[in-house]
Amino acid sequence: MKEVFKAEQIAENVYWVGAVDWNVRNFHGYQTGRGSTYNAFLVIDEKVTLIDTVKAPFFNEMLARIRSVIDPEKIDYIISNHAEPDHSGAIVSAIEAIHPEKVFASPLGEKALRAYYGADLDLTVVKTGESVKLGKGTFSFIETKMLHWPDSMVTYLDTAKMLFSQDAFGMHLAGSKLWADEYPEFVLDYEGRKYFANILNVQSAKVLDLLNALPGLNLDIAVIAPDHGPLWRKNLGWILDLYRDCAEQKPAPRALVAYSTMWHSTEKLANAIADGIRSTGVTVEVADLAVNDRSAIMTEVARSGALAFGAPTMNNQMFPAMADVLTYIKGLRPKNKLGLAFGSFGWSGEGAKQIAAELEAMNIPQPVPMFQVKYMPTEADLEKAFESGAALGRALLASVAESTTK
């Protein structure tokens, strides 16, 4: 028995035919607490086009949605904006079911798709500035290399004034509504910032290049249709401004104190540091790595101008959870942060020193000296932790003030 799924019309002759993944909770190391969507789009014209596909297990859902509008075999073209398997996983099945005249991809998309699905895959390469006439409408292609893969591109449909933006301007958010204006703004803000921090932060400079280039492309954009999360039909400037704010990475009067602890010594230091930061008027978040995953930590890193990381020493190394988080953060290359390393130890004391070294490797200045305590902190140790936090808060406020005068 075939599953029944319906397409949803989003513009004249344009339909959403994607899939909602309510249950996904791990997206290559990124915790997706609100699930996700894999958005695919059907454009009806003289040449019928499918834009992107879905993750492989959702192929039948996509096909059923297409079938609710048109016989899939009447599709002439498939466009692959991005070769990552959450968008291309169903492309081979789609080709076998549809038998399209052409499958379009960027030059690097061609290489990636053939690497994934076979060298004999029949693909037509399109580059920035090229277009494909459908009948009434025309698709224009813009390569957006490293946003966030080398193959990435976006596609513009002039008749619908719609930008199919693949991973740009999206978020991991499953829901029964298609449009961003149907969700609370605080949800969009958090999930949008989390998505940027964990997916695009490393490419912030290229995001700014794209945002700065958009006006010069002379595209009349009424709808932004990403491949994850809700679509944008109102106040497009909101999501563009959020991306610009994230990409600029200006220092903010906000701090994160993240720590691992075994016998609560490092936890006591963390809380004292946080209280010292708070005493300067800086907003502070405290996160135990035992109950906060790396993607949540990175989200706070991106929002914060100061980072205090603490861990005990175990087997002459920093506690493993801290090593995991710092490795993850380093790959995403946060900028314009201040750092502080702290910790506790019983025998040797390498943990905080290794954290300080990792902060240095990330080019994060440490205006407050690294410190750690042996076994359980004394009252004097906690007072020192408080003062260290206050010093970090004051240094952050000075950095914020300096950035606003530039």
C-alpha positions in Angstrom: 0.0 0.0 0.0 1.4 3.4 -1.0 1.7 6.1 1.6 -0.4 9.2 1.1 1.4 12.5 1.2 0.3 15.7 -0.4 2.3 18.5 -2.0 1.8 22.0 -0.7 1.6 24.9 -3.1 3.9 27.8 -2.2 3.5 30.0 -5.3 1.8 29.8 -8.7 3.0 26.6 -10.2 5.5 25.9 -7.4 5.0 23.2 -4.8 6.8 22.0 -1.7 7.3 18.2 -2.1 9.9 17.6 0.7 9.8 15.5 3.9 9.5 16.2 7.6 11.9 14.3 9.8 10.4 14.6 13.2 12.7 12.2 14.9 16.3 13.0 13.8 18.3 14.1 16.8 21.9 13.8 15.5 23.0 15.5 12.3 26.7 14.5 11.9 27.4 15.5 15.5 25.0 18.4 15.7 22.1 17.7 18.1 18.8 18.5 16.4 16.4 18.7 19.2 13.5 20.0 17.1 14.1 17.6 14.2 14.5 18.8 10.6 13.0 19.0 7.2 14.4 18.1 3.8 12.8 20.5 1.4 12.4 19.7 -2.2 10.4 21.8 -4.7 8.4 21.1 -7.9 8.0 23.8 -10.6 5.3 23.3 -13.2 6.1 24.9 -16.6 6.6 23.8 -20.1 9.6 22.1 -18.6 8.7 20.5 -15.3 11.5 20.7 -12.7 12.3 19.1 -9.4 14.7 21.1 -7.3 16.8 19.0 -4.9 15.6 15.7 -3.5 15.5 14.3 0.1 17.4 12.0 2.4 17.2 8.5 1.0 14.7 7.0 3.5 12.2 9.7 2.6 12.2 9.1 -1.2 8.7 7.5 -1.2 7.3 10.4 0.8 8.7 12.9 -1.8 7.5 10.8 -4.7 4.0 10.6 -3.2 3.9 14.4 -2.8 5.0 14.8 -6.5 2.3 12.3 -7.5 -0.4 14.4 -5.9 0.4 17.1 -8.4 1.7 15.4 -11.5 2.9 12.1 -12.9 6.6 11.9 -11.8 7.6 10.8 -15.3 6.4 14.2 -16.7 9.3 15.8 -14.8 11.9 17.0 -17.4 14.7 18.4 -15.2 16.2 17.8 -11.8 18.4 20.5 -10.2 20.9 19.4 -7.5 21.9 22.6 -5.6 24.0 20.6 -3.1 25.4 17.1 -3.1 25.3 16.3 0.6 23.3 13.1 1.1 20.5 14.8 3.1 19.6 16.5 -0.2 20.9 14.1 -2.8 20.4 10.8 -1.1 17.3 10.1 -3.2 18.6 11.4 -6.5 19.4 8.0 -8.0 16.0 6.7 -7.1 14.4 9.8 -8.5 16.3 9.5 -11.7 15.2 5.9 -12.0 11.6 6.8 -11.4 11.4 10.0 -13.4 13.8 9.5 -16.3 14.5 13.2 -16.7 16.0 14.8 -19.8 18.7 16.5 -17.7 20.1 16.6 -14.2 21.8 20.0 -13.5 24.6 20.5 -11.0 27.5 22.9 -10.4 30.9 21.9 -11.7 32.0 20.7 -8.3 28.5 19.2 -7.8 29.1 17.0 -10.8 32.2 15.6 -9.2 30.7 15.1 -5.8 27.5 13.4 -7.1 29.6 11.1 -9.3 31.8 10.3 -6.3 28.8 9.4 -4.2 26.6 7.6 -6.8 28.8 6.5 -9.7 30.9 7.9 -12.5 28.3 7.0 -15.1 25.7 9.4 -13.6 24.5 11.6 -16.5 24.8 15.3 -15.4 24.7 18.7 -17.0 27.0 21.3 -15.5 25.8 24.8 -15.0 27.9 27.8 -13.8 27.3 31.2 -12.3 25.6 33.4 -14.8 24.1 30.6 -16.8 20.3 30.1 -17.1 17.8 27.5 -18.3 14.5 28.5 -19.9 11.5 26.5 -18.8 8.8 28.2 -20.8 7.3 31.1 -19.0 10.0 31.0 -16.4 13.7 31.0 -16.3 16.1 29.5 -13.8 19.4 31.4 -13.0 22.3 29.7 -11.2 24.8 31.2 -8.8 27.6 29.1 -7.4 28.1 29.6 -3.7 31.3 27.6 -3.1 31.9 26.6 0.5 28.4 27.7 1.7 28.8 25.2 3.0 30.4 22.6 0.6 32.5 23.2 -2.5 29.7 22.2 -4.8 27.0 24.5 -3.3 24.9 26.7 -5.5 21.6 28.5 -5.4 18.9 28.7 -8.0 16.6 31.7 -8.8 13.2 31.4 -10.5 12.1 34.7 -12.0 8.4 34.0 -12.4 8.0 33.2 -8.7 10.7 35.7 -7.5 12.0 32.7 -5.5 15.5 31.9 -4.4 16.1 28.2 -3.8 19.0 28.7 -1.3 19.9 25.1 -0.4 21.6 25.2 3.0 21.8 29.0 3.2 19.2 30.7 5.4 17.9 27.4 6.7 17.7 25.8 10.1 17.0 22.4 11.6 13.3 22.7 12.6 10.6 20.2 11.9 7.0 21.4 12.0 3.6 21.2 10.5 3.9 24.8 9.0 6.0 25.7 6.0 6.4 29.4 6.6 8.8 31.1 9.0 6.1 33.7 9.9 4.1 30.8 11.4 6.7 30.2 14.1 7.6 32.2 17.2 10.4 34.5 16.6 12.4 33.3 19.6 12.4 29.8 18.1 13.6 31.1 14.7 16.3 33.2 16.4 17.7 30.3 18.4 17.5 27.6 15.7 18.8 30.0 13.1 21.8 31.0 15.2 22.4 27.4 16.2 22.4 26.4 12.6 24.8 29.1 11.6 27.2 28.5 14.5 27.4 24.8 13.8 27.3 24.7 10.0 28.4 28.0 8.6 30.5 29.8 11.2 33.7 28.5 9.7 32.7 30.2 6.4 31.6 33.5 7.9 33.8 35.5 5.4 32.1 33.9 2.5 28.7 34.4 4.0 29.5 38.2 4.2 30.7 38.1 0.6 27.3 36.6 -0.5 25.3 39.0 1.5 27.3 41.9 0.1 26.9 40.6 -3.5 23.2 40.0 -3.4 22.1 43.6 -4.2 24.4 43.6 -7.2 22.8 40.5 -8.6 19.6 42.4 -9.3 17.4 39.6 -8.2 13.8 40.5 -7.2 13.5 38.1 -4.3 10.0 37.6 -2.8 10.6 34.1 -1.3 13.7 32.4 0.1 13.3 28.7 0.0 16.1 26.8 1.9 16.5 23.1 2.0 16.1 22.8 5.8 13.4 24.4 8.0 10.7 27.0 7.2 10.5 29.2 4.1 10.7 32.9 4.1 7.9 35.0 2.5 7.7 38.0 4.9 10.4 40.3 6.3 13.2 38.6 4.4 15.5 41.2 5.9 15.1 39.5 9.3 16.9 36.3 8.2 19.5 38.2 6.1 20.2 40.5 9.1 20.6 37.5 11.4 23.1 35.9 9.1 25.0 39.1 8.8 25.1 39.5 12.6 26.3 35.9 13.0 28.9 36.3 10.2 30.4 39.5 11.5 31.1 37.9 14.9 31.4 41.2 16.7 32.2 40.9 20.4 29.0 40.8 22.5 28.6 41.5 26.3 27.8 37.9 27.0 30.0 35.1 28.4 30.0 31.4 28.5 31.5 29.3 31.4 31.7 25.7 30.2 33.2 23.0 32.3 33.7 19.3 33.1 33.9 18.0 36.6 34.5 14.7 38.5 34.1 15.6 42.2 32.7 19.1 41.9 35.9 21.0 42.3 35.9 22.4 38.8 32.2 23.0 39.1 32.7 25.2 42.2 35.3 27.2 40.3 33.0 27.6 37.4 30.2 29.0 39.5 32.5 31.4 41.2 33.9 32.6 37.9 30.4 33.0 36.5 29.4 35.1 39.6 32.5 37.3 39.1 31.5 37.8 35.4 27.9 38.6 36.4 29.2 41.2 38.9 30.4 43.4 35.9 26.9 43.4 34.3 27.8 40.9 31.6 25.2 38.2 30.9 26.7 34.8 31.6 25.6 31.2 30.8 27.0 28.2 32.7 27.2 24.8 31.1 28.3 21.4 32.4 29.5 19.3 29.5 27.9 16.3 31.1 24.5 17.6 30.2 25.2 19.9 27.3 26.2 18.6 23.9 28.9 20.2 21.7 26.4 21.9 19.3 24.6 23.6 22.2 28.0 24.8 23.5 29.0 26.1 20.1 25.8 28.0 19.8 26.7 29.8 23.0 30.3 30.3 21.9 29.0 32.1 18.8 26.8 34.4 20.9 29.4 35.2 23.5 32.3 37.5 23.6 34.1 35.8 26.5 34.7 32.0 27.0 35.8 30.4 30.2 36.6 26.7 29.9 37.5 24.5 32.8 38.2 20.8 33.4 40.0 18.5 35.8 43.0 16.5 34.8 42.6 12.8 34.1 45.4 10.5 33.1 47.7 13.5 32.4 45.1 15.0 30.0 42.2 17.4 30.2 38.9 15.6 30.8 37.8 13.9 27.5 34.5 15.8 27.2 36.4 19.1 27.2 38.9 17.9 24.6 35.9 16.9 22.4 34.3 20.3 22.7 37.4 22.2 22.1 38.3 20.2 19.0 34.8 20.8 17.6 35.0 24.6 18.4 38.4 24.9 16.8 37.2 23.6 13.5 34.4 26.2 13.4 37.0 29.0 13.9 35.2 31.5 16.2 36.6 35.1 16.1 36.7 38.1 18.4 36.5 36.1 21.7 38.4 36.4 25.0 39.3 33.3 26.9 40.1 31.9 30.3 41.3 28.5 31.2 40.8 27.0 34.6 40.6 23.6 36.3 41.4 21.3 39.2 43.8 18.3 39.6 45.0 15.8 42.1 48.3 14.4 40.9 49.8 16.3 37.9 47.8 19.2 36.5 48.0 19.2 32.7 44.2 19.9 32.2 44.0 23.7 32.4 47.3 24.1 30.7 46.1 22.1 27.7 42.9 24.2 27.6 45.0 27.4 27.6 47.1 25.9 24.8 43.9 25.2 22.8 42.7 28.7 23.3 46.0 30.0 22.1 45.8 27.8 19.0 42.4 29.3 18.2 43.9 32.8 18.5 41.7 33.6 21.5 43.5 36.1 23.7 43.6 35.3 27.4 43.6 38.5 29.4 43.3 36.7 32.7 46.0 34.1 33.7 45.1 30.5 33.7 44.6 29.0 37.1 43.8 25.6 38.7 43.5 24.2 42.2 44.6 21.0 43.8 41.8 18.7 45.0 39.0 20.9 46.5 39.1 24.7 46.2 39.5 26.7 49.4 37.6 29.9 50.2 40.7 31.8 49.0 40.6 29.8 45.7 36.9 30.6 45.2 37.6 34.3 45.9 40.4 34.2 43.2 38.0 32.5 40.8 35.5 35.3 41.4 38.1 37.9 40.8 39.2 36.1 37.6 35.7 36.1 36.4 35.3 39.8 37.2 38.5 40.6 35.4 37.3 38.7 32.3 34.0 40.6 32.4 35.8 43.9 32.6 38.1 43.0 29.7 35.1 41.9 27.6 33.3 45.2 28.3 36.4 47.1 27.2 36.6 45.0 24.0 32.9 45.6 23.2 33.3 49.3 23.7 36.4 49.4 21.5 34.6 47.5 18.7 31.7 49.9 18.7 34.0 52.9 18.1 35.6 51.4 15.1 
